[in-house]
């Protein structure tokens, strides 16, 4: 089972004490205003697990730019097995280098991210971003800086 966007958004709303609204014509993006006045933008892509034991999601250049421009950008990657990887975009974006970018006719320029049990690996980047499933505490520095 993949967690619903609504469940993930609800958890983030409670954690940050914020109201998040879906962006018009953006199915996986939600935005709100933190108590500090800073804007928060949440991207909620999903993935099933494949026979190789991992999932994957793509991040397009448009999604990258939206998250990068936000005061606070969060990737909340919903994964089969009822897991969510909560990632602060500012900490993660260094893995999305131009060299790691791929292109196809459907998505255009984008990055392919493999979702493993304890890390995210971006295709064409040998480094791994360590994550703990369902760990909102990984976002505590964002929350505490917004108080």
N, CA, C and O atoms as CSV, one atom per row, in Angstrom:
chain,resi,resn,atom,element,x,y,z
A,1,UNK,N,N,0.838,-1.192,0.000
A,1,UNK,CA,C,0.000,0.000,0.000
A,1,UNK,C,C,0.882,1.255,0.000
A,1,UNK,O,O,1.848,1.349,0.758
A,2,UNK,N,N,0.540,2.192,-0.843
A,2,UNK,CA,C,1.242,3.475,-0.906
A,2,UNK,C,C,0.441,4.483,-0.088
A,2,UNK,O,O,-0.762,4.629,-0.305
A,3,UNK,N,N,1.091,5.189,0.857
A,3,UNK,CA,C,0.354,6.188,1.651
A,3,UNK,C,C,-0.280,7.246,0.735
A,3,UNK,O,O,0.315,7.646,-0.266
A,4,UNK,N,N,-1.470,7.686,1.084
A,4,UNK,CA,C,-2.149,8.704,0.287
A,4,UNK,C,C,-1.469,10.066,0.473
A,4,UNK,O,O,-0.827,10.324,1.491
A,5,UNK,N,N,-1.627,10.915,-0.523
A,5,UNK,CA,C,-1.115,12.283,-0.426
A,5,UNK,C,C,-1.753,12.985,0.761
A,5,UNK,O,O,-1.087,13.720,1.490
A,6,UNK,N,N,-3.046,12.754,0.953
A,6,UNK,CA,C,-3.776,13.418,2.028
A,6,UNK,C,C,-3.214,13.044,3.405
A,6,UNK,O,O,-3.105,13.893,4.290
A,7,UNK,N,N,-2.863,11.781,3.573
A,7,UNK,CA,C,-2.291,11.333,4.854
A,7,UNK,C,C,-0.945,12.004,5.097
A,7,UNK,O,O,-0.673,12.480,6.200
A,8,UNK,N,N,-0.115,12.041,4.080
A,8,UNK,CA,C,1.210,12.645,4.196
A,8,UNK,C,C,1.088,14.148,4.472
A,8,UNK,O,O,1.784,14.682,5.336
A,9,UNK,N,N,0.212,14.815,3.744
A,9,UNK,CA,C,0.002,16.249,3.941
A,9,UNK,C,C,-0.508,16.519,5.353
A,9,UNK,O,O,-0.068,17.470,6.000
A,10,UNK,N,N,-1.429,15.693,5.833
A,10,UNK,CA,C,-1.960,15.846,7.184
A,10,UNK,C,C,-0.855,15.713,8.235
A,10,UNK,O,O,-0.813,16.487,9.191
A,11,UNK,N,N,0.029,14.742,8.063
A,11,UNK,CA,C,1.144,14.565,9.005
A,11,UNK,C,C,2.070,15.776,9.002
A,11,UNK,O,O,2.519,16.222,10.058
A,12,UNK,N,N,2.356,16.307,7.817
A,12,UNK,CA,C,3.215,17.491,7.723
A,12,UNK,C,C,2.532,18.726,8.306
A,12,UNK,O,O,3.185,19.563,8.931
A,13,UNK,N,N,1.232,18.840,8.105
A,13,UNK,CA,C,0.497,19.971,8.680
A,13,UNK,C,C,0.588,19.953,10.205
A,13,UNK,O,O,0.790,20.994,10.831
A,14,UNK,N,N,0.441,18.785,10.789
A,14,UNK,CA,C,0.546,18.666,12.254
A,14,UNK,C,C,1.968,18.951,12.719
A,14,UNK,O,O,2.176,19.666,13.699
A,15,UNK,N,N,2.938,18.394,12.018
A,15,UNK,CA,C,4.335,18.524,12.426
A,15,UNK,C,C,4.801,19.981,12.392
A,15,UNK,O,O,5.504,20.439,13.293
A,16,UNK,N,N,4.401,20.702,11.343
A,16,UNK,CA,C,4.826,22.095,11.175
A,16,UNK,C,C,3.783,23.106,11.665
A,16,UNK,O,O,4.036,24.310,11.644
A,17,UNK,N,N,2.620,22.629,12.103
A,17,UNK,CA,C,1.523,23.504,12.512
A,17,UNK,C,C,1.227,24.520,11.400
A,17,UNK,O,O,1.309,25.733,11.596
A,18,UNK,N,N,0.881,23.979,10.232
A,18,UNK,CA,C,0.664,24.779,9.034
A,18,UNK,C,C,-0.523,24.200,8.263
A,18,UNK,O,O,-0.842,23.018,8.394
A,19,UNK,N,N,-1.161,25.031,7.471
A,19,UNK,CA,C,-2.228,24.583,6.579
A,19,UNK,C,C,-1.637,24.494,5.169
A,19,UNK,O,O,-1.141,25.488,4.639
A,20,UNK,N,N,-1.691,23.303,4.563
A,20,UNK,CA,C,-1.151,23.103,3.223
A,20,UNK,C,C,-2.288,22.929,2.230
A,20,UNK,O,O,-3.217,22.155,2.462
A,21,UNK,N,N,-2.207,23.656,1.124
A,21,UNK,CA,C,-3.219,23.576,0.073
A,21,UNK,C,C,-2.574,23.109,-1.218
A,21,UNK,O,O,-1.443,23.480,-1.533
A,22,UNK,N,N,-3.309,22.286,-1.966
A,22,UNK,CA,C,-2.796,21.787,-3.238
A,22,UNK,C,C,-2.679,22.935,-4.232
A,22,UNK,O,O,-3.578,23.768,-4.350
A,23,UNK,N,N,-1.553,22.966,-4.947
A,23,UNK,CA,C,-1.359,23.977,-5.993
A,23,UNK,C,C,-2.259,23.656,-7.180
A,23,UNK,O,O,-2.432,22.492,-7.544
A,24,UNK,N,N,-2.821,24.680,-7.771
A,24,UNK,CA,C,-3.677,24.531,-8.938
A,24,UNK,C,C,-2.895,23.855,-10.072
A,24,UNK,O,O,-1.785,24.272,-10.402
A,25,UNK,N,N,-3.471,22.835,-10.648
A,25,UNK,CA,C,-2.888,22.088,-11.780
A,25,UNK,C,C,-1.569,21.393,-11.447
A,25,UNK,O,O,-0.808,21.052,-12.352
A,26,UNK,N,N,-1.291,21.181,-10.171
A,26,UNK,CA,C,-0.083,20.461,-9.743
A,26,UNK,C,C,-0.530,19.373,-8.771
A,26,UNK,O,O,-0.720,19.640,-7.585
A,27,UNK,N,N,-0.696,18.166,-9.262
A,27,UNK,CA,C,-1.297,17.090,-8.471
A,27,UNK,C,C,-0.507,16.690,-7.233
A,27,UNK,O,O,-1.090,16.219,-6.257
A,28,UNK,N,N,0.810,16.870,-7.259
A,28,UNK,CA,C,1.627,16.383,-6.132
A,28,UNK,C,C,2.281,17.511,-5.337
A,28,UNK,O,O,3.162,17.253,-4.516
A,29,UNK,N,N,1.867,18.754,-5.567
A,29,UNK,CA,C,2.451,19.897,-4.859
A,29,UNK,C,C,1.447,20.552,-3.919
A,29,UNK,O,O,0.284,20.753,-4.269
A,30,UNK,N,N,1.918,20.879,-2.721
A,30,UNK,CA,C,1.126,21.562,-1.703
A,30,UNK,C,C,1.956,22.703,-1.144
A,30,UNK,O,O,3.176,22.591,-1.020
A,31,UNK,N,N,1.286,23.811,-0.804
A,31,UNK,CA,C,2.015,24.953,-0.261
A,31,UNK,C,C,1.280,25.538,0.930
A,31,UNK,O,O,0.078,25.341,1.112
A,32,UNK,N,N,2.048,26.268,1.738
A,32,UNK,CA,C,1.477,26.946,2.893
A,32,UNK,C,C,2.437,27.983,3.418
A,32,UNK,O,O,3.522,28.178,2.870
A,33,UNK,N,N,2.029,28.658,4.495
A,33,UNK,CA,C,2.861,29.670,5.165
A,33,UNK,C,C,3.138,29.205,6.582
A,33,UNK,O,O,2.217,28.905,7.340
A,34,UNK,N,N,4.411,29.149,6.931
A,34,UNK,CA,C,4.815,28.794,8.288
A,34,UNK,C,C,4.617,29.987,9.214
A,34,UNK,O,O,4.466,31.118,8.750
A,35,UNK,N,N,4.617,29.744,10.498
A,35,UNK,CA,C,4.423,30.819,11.491
A,35,UNK,C,C,5.490,31.903,11.354
A,35,UNK,O,O,5.242,33.063,11.681
A,36,UNK,N,N,6.676,31.528,10.873
A,36,UNK,CA,C,7.761,32.494,10.683
A,36,UNK,C,C,7.495,33.436,9.515
A,36,UNK,O,O,8.171,34.454,9.363
A,37,UNK,N,N,6.498,33.089,8.683
A,37,UNK,CA,C,6.225,33.872,7.481
A,37,UNK,C,C,6.836,33.253,6.240
A,37,UNK,O,O,6.501,33.646,5.123
A,38,UNK,N,N,7.722,32.297,6.416
A,38,UNK,CA,C,8.322,31.618,5.268
A,38,UNK,C,C,7.314,30.694,4.599
A,38,UNK,O,O,6.455,30.104,5.254
A,39,UNK,N,N,7.439,30.584,3.285
A,39,UNK,CA,C,6.596,29.663,2.543
A,39,UNK,C,C,7.158,28.253,2.608
A,39,UNK,O,O,8.372,28.062,2.674
A,40,UNK,N,N,6.274,27.273,2.589
A,40,UNK,CA,C,6.682,25.870,2.545
A,40,UNK,C,C,6.035,25.242,1.324
A,40,UNK,O,O,4.854,25.465,1.056
A,41,UNK,N,N,6.809,24.456,0.584
A,41,UNK,CA,C,6.331,23.760,-0.598
A,41,UNK,C,C,6.660,22.287,-0.427
A,41,UNK,O,O,7.803,21.928,-0.144
A,42,UNK,N,N,5.656,21.434,-0.600
A,42,UNK,CA,C,5.822,19.995,-0.425
A,42,UNK,C,C,5.505,19.305,-1.747
A,42,UNK,O,O,4.478,19.573,-2.371
A,43,UNK,N,N,6.393,18.422,-2.161
A,43,UNK,CA,C,6.208,17.612,-3.362
A,43,UNK,C,C,6.033,16.162,-2.912
A,43,UNK,O,O,6.857,15.652,-2.153
A,44,UNK,N,N,4.956,15.480,-3.378
A,44,UNK,CA,C,4.603,14.161,-2.862
A,44,UNK,C,C,4.576,13.077,-3.942
A,44,UNK,O,O,3.524,12.474,-4.155
A,45,UNK,N,N,5.687,12.807,-4.631
A,45,UNK,CA,C,5.669,11.743,-5.648
A,45,UNK,C,C,5.507,10.369,-4.991
A,45,UNK,O,O,5.712,10.216,-3.787
A,46,UNK,N,N,5.138,9.379,-5.799
A,46,UNK,CA,C,4.946,8.030,-5.272
A,46,UNK,C,C,5.659,7.003,-6.136
A,46,UNK,O,O,5.979,7.255,-7.298
A,47,UNK,N,N,5.903,5.833,-5.541
A,47,UNK,CA,C,6.509,4.731,-6.278
A,47,UNK,C,C,6.056,3.407,-5.704
A,47,UNK,O,O,5.902,3.253,-4.493
A,48,UNK,N,N,5.844,2.450,-6.600
A,48,UNK,CA,C,5.654,1.085,-6.136
A,48,UNK,C,C,7.032,0.442,-6.031
A,48,UNK,O,O,8.023,1.015,-6.483
A,49,UNK,N,N,7.096,-0.736,-5.440
A,49,UNK,CA,C,8.349,-1.474,-5.370
A,49,UNK,C,C,8.436,-2.410,-6.570
A,49,UNK,O,O,7.447,-3.031,-6.958
A,50,UNK,N,N,9.604,-2.503,-7.142
A,50,UNK,CA,C,9.808,-3.346,-8.306
A,50,UNK,C,C,10.486,-4.644,-7.888
A,50,UNK,O,O,11.044,-4.714,-6.793
A,51,UNK,N,N,10.453,-5.672,-8.731
A,51,UNK,CA,C,11.029,-6.973,-8.355
A,51,UNK,C,C,12.489,-6.900,-7.873
A,51,UNK,O,O,12.929,-7.747,-7.096
A,52,UNK,N,N,13.227,-5.901,-8.330
A,52,UNK,CA,C,14.624,-5.758,-7.897
A,52,UNK,C,C,14.719,-5.293,-6.441
A,52,UNK,O,O,15.815,-5.245,-5.882
A,53,UNK,N,N,13.584,-4.949,-5.819
A,53,UNK,CA,C,13.583,-4.585,-4.404
A,53,UNK,C,C,13.677,-3.103,-4.115
A,53,UNK,O,O,13.907,-2.708,-2.972
A,54,UNK,N,N,13.504,-2.285,-5.120
A,54,UNK,CA,C,13.559,-0.837,-4.894
A,54,UNK,C,C,12.453,-0.168,-5.693
A,54,UNK,O,O,11.836,-0.781,-6.564
A,55,UNK,N,N,12.216,1.088,-5.384
A,55,UNK,CA,C,11.298,1.899,-6.162
A,55,UNK,C,C,12.072,2.978,-6.886
A,55,UNK,O,O,13.292,3.064,-6.752
A,56,UNK,N,N,11.383,3.796,-7.644
A,56,UNK,CA,C,12.037,4.932,-8.284
A,56,UNK,C,C,11.023,6.020,-8.567
A,56,UNK,O,O,9.841,5.752,-8.783
A,57,UNK,N,N,11.503,7.243,-8.563
A,57,UNK,CA,C,10.718,8.403,-8.987
A,57,UNK,C,C,11.610,9.299,-9.825
A,57,UNK,O,O,12.836,9.265,-9.716
A,58,UNK,N,N,10.979,10.090,-10.651
A,58,UNK,CA,C,11.687,11.085,-11.450
A,58,UNK,C,C,11.389,12.464,-10.879
A,58,UNK,O,O,10.282,12.732,-10.413
A,59,UNK,N,N,12.388,13.328,-10.920
A,59,UNK,CA,C,12.216,14.738,-10.576
A,59,UNK,C,C,12.547,15.537,-11.828
A,59,UNK,O,O,13.661,15.455,-12.347
A,60,UNK,N,N,11.585,16.307,-12.311
A,60,UNK,CA,C,11.809,17.104,-13.516
A,60,UNK,C,C,12.504,18.418,-13.162
A,60,UNK,O,O,12.567,18.807,-11.996
A,61,UNK,N,N,13.011,19.076,-14.163
A,61,UNK,CA,C,13.656,20.369,-13.922
A,61,UNK,C,C,12.641,21.393,-13.397
A,61,UNK,O,O,13.003,22.264,-12.606
A,62,UNK,N,N,11.401,21.300,-13.818
A,62,UNK,CA,C,10.369,22.220,-13.313
A,62,UNK,C,C,10.136,21.975,-11.825
A,62,UNK,O,O,10.057,22.925,-11.046
A,63,UNK,N,N,10.026,20.699,-11.424
A,63,UNK,CA,C,9.857,20.369,-10.009
A,63,UNK,C,C,11.067,20.841,-9.201
A,63,UNK,O,O,10.918,21.395,-8.112
A,64,UNK,N,N,12.263,20.618,-9.744
A,64,UNK,CA,C,13.495,21.065,-9.093
A,64,UNK,C,C,13.441,22.575,-8.848
A,64,UNK,O,O,13.685,23.035,-7.733
A,65,UNK,N,N,13.123,23.335,-9.885
A,65,UNK,CA,C,13.095,24.800,-9.767
A,65,UNK,C,C,12.062,25.264,-8.745
A,65,UNK,O,O,12.320,26.191,-7.977
A,66,UNK,N,N,10.897,24.625,-8.731
A,66,UNK,CA,C,9.863,25.008,-7.769
A,66,UNK,C,C,10.338,24.769,-6.339
A,66,UNK,O,O,10.184,25.637,-5.479
A,67,UNK,N,N,10.913,23.597,-6.083
A,67,UNK,CA,C,11.393,23.270,-4.736
A,67,UNK,C,C,12.575,24.147,-4.345
A,67,UNK,O,O,12.704,24.538,-3.185
A,68,UNK,N,N,13.429,24.454,-5.299
A,68,UNK,CA,C,14.613,25.256,-5.018
A,68,UNK,C,C,14.252,26.709,-4.691
A,68,UNK,O,O,14.922,27.340,-3.874
A,69,UNK,N,N,13.210,27.237,-5.313
A,69,UNK,CA,C,12.793,28.624,-5.077
A,69,UNK,C,C,12.037,28.795,-3.757
A,69,UNK,O,O,11.948,29.902,-3.225
A,70,UNK,N,N,11.500,27.705,-3.238
A,70,UNK,CA,C,10.704,27.783,-2.008
A,70,UNK,C,C,11.596,28.135,-0.817
A,70,UNK,O,O,12.761,27.742,-0.763
A,71,UNK,N,N,11.033,28.882,0.136
A,71,UNK,CA,C,11.771,29.129,1.383
A,71,UNK,C,C,12.122,27.800,2.036
A,71,UNK,O,O,13.256,27.586,2.466
A,72,UNK,N,N,11.134,26.910,2.105
A,72,UNK,CA,C,11.315,25.559,2.638
A,72,UNK,C,C,10.713,24.593,1.633
A,72,UNK,O,O,9.510,24.631,1.372
A,73,UNK,N,N,11.548,23.726,1.069
A,73,UNK,CA,C,11.082,22.724,0.119
A,73,UNK,C,C,11.254,21.338,0.716
A,73,UNK,O,O,12.312,21.010,1.252
A,74,UNK,N,N,10.204,20.526,0.620
A,74,UNK,CA,C,10.259,19.175,1.173
A,74,UNK,C,C,9.786,18.183,0.122
A,74,UNK,O,O,8.726,18.347,-0.482
A,75,UNK,N,N,10.594,17.152,-0.082
A,75,UNK,CA,C,10.168,16.000,-0.863
A,75,UNK,C,C,9.593,15.000,0.131
A,75,UNK,O,O,10.273,14.607,1.079
A,76,UNK,N,N,8.369,14.594,-0.073
A,76,UNK,CA,C,7.736,13.559,0.749
A,76,UNK,C,C,7.414,12.416,-0.209
A,76,UNK,O,O,6.328,12.356,-0.786
A,77,UNK,N,N,8.373,11.517,-0.366
A,77,UNK,CA,C,8.267,10.458,-1.359
A,77,UNK,C,C,7.481,9.294,-0.767
A,77,UNK,O,O,7.900,8.671,0.208
A,78,UNK,N,N,6.336,9.015,-1.377
A,78,UNK,CA,C,5.447,7.957,-0.896
A,78,UNK,C,C,5.812,6.642,-1.583
A,78,UNK,O,O,5.876,6.569,-2.810
A,79,UNK,N,N,6.049,5.612,-0.786
A,79,UNK,CA,C,6.566,4.360,-1.315
A,79,UNK,C,C,5.708,3.186,-0.868
A,79,UNK,O,O,5.246,3.133,0.272
A,80,UNK,N,N,5.505,2.260,-1.775
A,80,UNK,CA,C,4.768,1.041,-1.455
A,80,UNK,C,C,5.364,0.397,-0.200
A,80,UNK,O,O,6.579,0.421,-0.002
A,81,UNK,N,N,4.515,-0.170,0.634
A,81,UNK,CA,C,4.964,-0.689,1.923
A,81,UNK,C,C,4.634,0.292,3.027
A,81,UNK,O,O,5.093,0.154,4.161
A,82,UNK,N,N,3.813,1.310,2.670
A,82,UNK,CA,C,3.360,2.329,3.624
A,82,UNK,C,C,4.508,3.157,4.200
A,82,UNK,O,O,4.466,3.548,5.367
A,83,UNK,N,N,5.523,3.423,3.393
A,83,UNK,CA,C,6.672,4.233,3.811
A,83,UNK,C,C,6.647,5.597,3.131
A,83,UNK,O,O,6.162,5.751,2.010
A,84,UNK,N,N,7.183,6.573,3.843
A,84,UNK,CA,C,7.368,7.911,3.281
A,84,UNK,C,C,8.793,8.332,3.606
A,84,UNK,O,O,9.234,8.223,4.750
A,85,UNK,N,N,9.508,8.811,2.596
A,85,UNK,CA,C,10.842,9.377,2.807
A,85,UNK,C,C,10.668,10.890,2.826
A,85,UNK,O,O,10.358,11.493,1.798
A,86,UNK,N,N,10.868,11.510,3.999
A,86,UNK,CA,C,10.787,12.960,4.140
A,86,UNK,C,C,12.184,13.534,3.966
A,86,UNK,O,O,13.097,13.208,4.724
A,87,UNK,N,N,12.346,14.394,2.962
A,87,UNK,CA,C,13.664,14.905,2.599
A,87,UNK,C,C,13.609,16.421,2.463
A,87,UNK,O,O,12.765,16.959,1.747
A,88,UNK,N,N,14.512,17.099,3.153
A,88,UNK,CA,C,14.675,18.545,2.982
A,88,UNK,C,C,15.366,18.770,1.634
A,88,UNK,O,O,16.485,18.302,1.424
A,89,UNK,N,N,14.706,19.481,0.728
A,89,UNK,CA,C,15.246,19.636,-0.616
A,89,UNK,C,C,16.595,20.339,-0.632
A,89,UNK,O,O,17.466,19.984,-1.426
A,90,UNK,N,N,16.778,21.323,0.227
A,90,UNK,CA,C,18.059,22.060,0.240
A,90,UNK,C,C,19.226,21.120,0.576
A,90,UNK,O,O,20.342,21.325,0.100
A,91,UNK,N,N,18.968,20.088,1.399
A,91,UNK,CA,C,20.001,19.103,1.721
A,91,UNK,C,C,20.221,18.116,0.584
A,91,UNK,O,O,21.313,17.566,0.438
A,92,UNK,N,N,19.194,17.891,-0.215
A,92,UNK,CA,C,19.236,16.851,-1.239
A,92,UNK,C,C,19.668,17.345,-2.621
A,92,UNK,O,O,20.192,16.562,-3.413
A,93,UNK,N,N,19.459,18.617,-2.921
A,93,UNK,CA,C,19.619,19.088,-4.302
A,93,UNK,C,C,21.038,18.922,-4.851
A,93,UNK,O,O,21.219,18.861,-6.067
A,94,UNK,N,N,22.043,18.849,-3.980
A,94,UNK,CA,C,23.416,18.671,-4.472
A,94,UNK,C,C,23.601,17.333,-5.200
A,94,UNK,O,O,24.552,17.171,-5.966
A,95,UNK,N,N,22.702,16.384,-4.966
A,95,UNK,CA,C,22.769,15.093,-5.649
A,95,UNK,C,C,22.191,15.171,-7.060
A,95,UNK,O,O,22.386,14.263,-7.868
A,96,UNK,N,N,21.491,16.238,-7.345
A,96,UNK,CA,C,20.835,16.416,-8.642
A,96,UNK,C,C,21.677,17.313,-9.542
A,96,UNK,O,O,21.249,18.401,-9.926
A,97,UNK,N,N,22.858,16.853,-9.869
A,97,UNK,CA,C,23.778,17.639,-10.687
A,97,UNK,C,C,23.372,17.562,-12.159
A,97,UNK,O,O,22.615,16.682,-12.570
A,98,UNK,N,N,23.887,18.492,-12.926
A,98,UNK,CA,C,23.621,18.489,-14.359
A,98,UNK,C,C,24.154,17.210,-14.997
A,98,UNK,O,O,23.557,16.678,-15.933
A,99,UNK,N,N,25.284,16.720,-14.484
A,99,UNK,CA,C,25.903,15.496,-15.004
A,99,UNK,C,C,25.004,14.267,-14.773
A,99,UNK,O,O,25.037,13.317,-15.555
A,100,UNK,N,N,24.211,14.293,-13.706
A,100,UNK,CA,C,23.342,13.158,-13.380
A,100,UNK,C,C,21.999,13.215,-14.115
A,100,UNK,O,O,21.216,12.268,-14.041
A,101,UNK,N,N,21.731,14.303,-14.815
A,101,UNK,CA,C,20.460,14.488,-15.504
A,101,UNK,C,C,20.333,13.523,-16.683
A,101,UNK,O,O,21.313,13.225,-17.366
A,102,UNK,N,N,19.124,13.047,-16.905
A,102,UNK,CA,C,18.827,12.216,-18.067
A,102,UNK,C,C,17.708,12.892,-18.852
A,102,UNK,O,O,17.064,13.816,-18.355
A,103,UNK,N,N,17.481,12.430,-20.077
A,103,UNK,CA,C,16.471,13.049,-20.926
A,103,UNK,C,C,15.722,11.970,-21.691
A,103,UNK,O,O,16.316,11.001,-22.163
A,104,UNK,N,N,14.418,12.148,-21.809
A,104,UNK,CA,C,13.617,11.326,-22.714
A,104,UNK,C,C,12.494,12.177,-23.272
A,104,UNK,O,O,12.301,13.318,-22.853
A,105,UNK,N,N,11.751,11.617,-24.221
A,105,UNK,CA,C,10.706,12.386,-24.890
A,105,UNK,C,C,9.530,12.699,-23.972
A,105,UNK,O,O,8.841,13.697,-24.179
A,106,UNK,N,N,9.289,11.874,-22.973
A,106,UNK,CA,C,8.124,12.067,-22.100
A,106,UNK,C,C,8.366,13.137,-21.038
A,106,UNK,O,O,7.584,14.083,-20.934
A,107,UNK,N,N,9.450,13.005,-20.236
A,107,UNK,CA,C,9.718,13.960,-19.153
A,107,UNK,C,C,10.665,15.090,-19.549
A,107,UNK,O,O,10.747,16.091,-18.837
A,108,UNK,N,N,11.366,14.958,-20.644
A,108,UNK,CA,C,12.408,15.924,-20.980
A,108,UNK,C,C,13.590,15.727,-20.036
A,108,UNK,O,O,13.898,14.595,-19.664
A,109,UNK,N,N,14.251,16.806,-19.647
A,109,UNK,CA,C,15.360,16.720,-18.710
A,109,UNK,C,C,14.821,16.401,-17.319
A,109,UNK,O,O,13.877,17.038,-16.849
A,110,UNK,N,N,15.424,15.413,-16.665
A,110,UNK,CA,C,14.978,15.009,-15.327
A,110,UNK,C,C,16.052,14.158,-14.661
A,110,UNK,O,O,17.053,13.794,-15.279
A,111,UNK,N,N,15.824,13.851,-13.396
A,111,UNK,CA,C,16.704,12.978,-12.637
A,111,UNK,C,C,15.903,11.760,-12.211
A,111,UNK,O,O,14.756,11.885,-11.782
A,112,UNK,N,N,16.496,10.598,-12.327
A,112,UNK,CA,C,15.880,9.352,-11.880
A,112,UNK,C,C,16.480,8.994,-10.532
A,112,UNK,O,O,17.698,8.880,-10.388
A,113,UNK,N,N,15.601,8.815,-9.539
A,113,UNK,CA,C,16.042,8.499,-8.180
A,113,UNK,C,C,15.579,7.096,-7.818
A,113,UNK,O,O,14.391,6.782,-7.897
A,114,UNK,N,N,16.539,6.247,-7.415
A,114,UNK,CA,C,16.219,4.904,-6.944
A,114,UNK,C,C,16.022,4.952,-5.433
A,114,UNK,O,O,16.859,5.492,-4.709
A,115,UNK,N,N,14.917,4.387,-4.961
A,115,UNK,CA,C,14.545,4.419,-3.553
A,115,UNK,C,C,14.830,3.053,-2.944
A,115,UNK,O,O,14.113,2.085,-3.199
A,116,UNK,N,N,15.870,2.987,-2.146
A,116,UNK,CA,C,16.269,1.743,-1.489
A,116,UNK,C,C,15.791,1.782,-0.039
A,116,UNK,O,O,15.232,2.795,0.383
A,117,UNK,N,N,15.989,0.731,0.727
A,117,UNK,CA,C,15.416,0.659,2.074
A,117,UNK,C,C,15.926,1.728,3.028
A,117,UNK,O,O,15.209,2.114,3.951
A,118,UNK,N,N,17.151,2.217,2.830
A,118,UNK,CA,C,17.720,3.192,3.766
A,118,UNK,C,C,18.427,4.353,3.076
A,118,UNK,O,O,19.150,5.115,3.718
A,119,UNK,N,N,18.217,4.485,1.770
A,119,UNK,CA,C,18.915,5.543,1.038
A,119,UNK,C,C,18.240,5.803,-0.302
A,119,UNK,O,O,17.446,5.005,-0.801
A,120,UNK,N,N,18.594,6.961,-0.861
A,120,UNK,CA,C,18.158,7.339,-2.203
A,120,UNK,C,C,19.410,7.461,-3.048
A,120,UNK,O,O,20.379,8.106,-2.648
A,121,UNK,N,N,19.388,6.841,-4.215
A,121,UNK,CA,C,20.510,6.940,-5.133
A,121,UNK,C,C,20.011,7.573,-6.425
A,121,UNK,O,O,19.045,7.100,-7.023
A,122,UNK,N,N,20.668,8.637,-6.848
A,122,UNK,CA,C,20.334,9.302,-8.104
A,122,UNK,C,C,21.150,8.640,-9.214
A,122,UNK,O,O,22.364,8.485,-9.089
A,123,UNK,N,N,20.482,8.252,-10.294
A,123,UNK,CA,C,21.157,7.659,-11.438
A,123,UNK,C,C,22.283,8.586,-11.898
A,123,UNK,O,O,22.099,9.802,-11.937
A,124,UNK,N,N,23.418,8.041,-12.239
A,124,UNK,CA,C,24.601,8.774,-12.706
A,124,UNK,C,C,25.289,9.574,-11.602
A,124,UNK,O,O,26.092,10.461,-11.890
A,125,UNK,N,N,24.984,9.271,-10.353
A,125,UNK,CA,C,25.670,9.879,-9.213
A,125,UNK,C,C,26.019,8.742,-8.259
A,125,UNK,O,O,25.133,8.015,-7.808
A,126,UNK,N,N,27.291,8.586,-7.954
A,126,UNK,CA,C,27.731,7.465,-7.118
A,126,UNK,C,C,27.431,7.654,-5.636
A,126,UNK,O,O,27.542,6.706,-4.859
A,127,UNK,N,N,27.055,8.856,-5.236
A,127,UNK,CA,C,26.772,9.125,-3.823
A,127,UNK,C,C,25.349,8.701,-3.469
A,127,UNK,O,O,24.473,8.620,-4.331
A,128,UNK,N,N,25.140,8.433,-2.188
A,128,UNK,CA,C,23.827,8.021,-1.686
A,128,UNK,C,C,23.373,9.006,-0.622
A,128,UNK,O,O,24.183,9.506,0.158
A,129,UNK,N,N,22.075,9.284,-0.594
A,129,UNK,CA,C,21.470,10.131,0.423
A,129,UNK,C,C,20.772,9.201,1.410
A,129,UNK,O,O,19.821,8.509,1.046
A,130,UNK,N,N,21.241,9.182,2.665
A,130,UNK,CA,C,20.684,8.281,3.659
A,130,UNK,C,C,19.342,8.792,4.177
A,130,UNK,O,O,19.186,9.982,4.449
A,131,UNK,N,N,18.376,7.883,4.311
A,131,UNK,CA,C,17.046,8.228,4.806
A,131,UNK,C,C,16.551,7.134,5.751
A,131,UNK,O,O,16.992,5.986,5.694
A,132,UNK,N,N,15.625,7.528,6.617
A,132,UNK,CA,C,14.906,6.578,7.454
A,132,UNK,C,C,13.430,6.714,7.088
A,132,UNK,O,O,12.882,7.814,7.149
A,133,UNK,N,N,12.787,5.629,6.716
A,133,UNK,CA,C,11.365,5.715,6.362
A,133,UNK,C,C,10.523,6.270,7.509
A,133,UNK,O,O,10.768,5.978,8.680
A,134,UNK,N,N,9.531,7.075,7.147
A,134,UNK,CA,C,8.543,7.623,8.090
A,134,UNK,C,C,9.177,8.436,9.215
A,134,UNK,O,O,8.656,8.465,10.329
A,135,UNK,N,N,10.285,9.088,8.932
A,135,UNK,CA,C,11.027,9.827,9.955
A,135,UNK,C,C,10.855,11.337,9.782
A,135,UNK,O,O,11.655,11.993,9.114
A,136,UNK,N,N,9.816,11.866,10.386
A,136,UNK,CA,C,9.620,13.320,10.364
A,136,UNK,C,C,10.704,14.036,11.157
A,136,UNK,O,O,10.983,15.206,10.894
A,137,UNK,N,N,11.310,13.370,12.107
A,137,UNK,CA,C,12.344,14.007,12.937
A,137,UNK,C,C,13.544,14.450,12.094
A,137,UNK,O,O,14.325,15.296,12.531
A,138,UNK,N,N,13.697,13.893,10.899
A,138,UNK,CA,C,14.743,14.348,9.993
A,138,UNK,C,C,14.518,15.784,9.528
A,138,UNK,O,O,15.418,16.420,8.979
A,139,UNK,N,N,13.298,16.285,9.758
A,139,UNK,CA,C,12.950,17.656,9.372
A,139,UNK,C,C,12.932,18.600,10.563
A,139,UNK,O,O,12.508,19.747,10.430
A,140,UNK,N,N,13.391,18.133,11.738
A,140,UNK,CA,C,13.282,18.918,12.968
A,140,UNK,C,C,14.026,20.253,12.886
A,140,UNK,O,O,13.573,21.251,13.446
A,141,UNK,N,N,15.166,20.273,12.192
A,141,UNK,CA,C,15.905,21.527,12.096
A,141,UNK,C,C,15.100,22.577,11.317
A,141,UNK,O,O,15.180,23.767,11.619
A,142,UNK,N,N,14.335,22.143,10.326
A,142,UNK,CA,C,13.471,23.066,9.573
A,142,UNK,C,C,12.373,23.566,10.501
A,142,UNK,O,O,12.125,24.769,10.587
A,143,UNK,N,N,11.718,22.644,11.194
A,143,UNK,CA,C,10.599,23.016,12.051
A,143,UNK,C,C,11.050,23.983,13.140
A,143,UNK,O,O,10.404,25.003,13.382
A,144,UNK,N,N,12.165,23.656,13.798
A,144,UNK,CA,C,12.620,24.478,14.910
A,144,UNK,C,C,13.090,25.851,14.455
A,144,UNK,O,O,12.971,26.818,15.209
A,145,UNK,N,N,13.626,25.964,13.232
A,145,UNK,CA,C,14.073,27.264,12.746
A,145,UNK,C,C,12.899,28.146,12.335
A,145,UNK,O,O,13.076,29.346,12.121
A,146,UNK,N,N,11.712,27.573,12.221
A,146,UNK,CA,C,10.529,28.326,11.804
A,146,UNK,C,C,9.691,28.797,12.983
A,146,UNK,O,O,8.719,29.530,12.799
A,147,UNK,N,N,10.053,28.387,14.182
A,147,UNK,CA,C,9.256,28.731,15.385
A,147,UNK,C,C,9.359,30.206,15.719
A,147,UNK,O,O,8.757,30.662,16.691
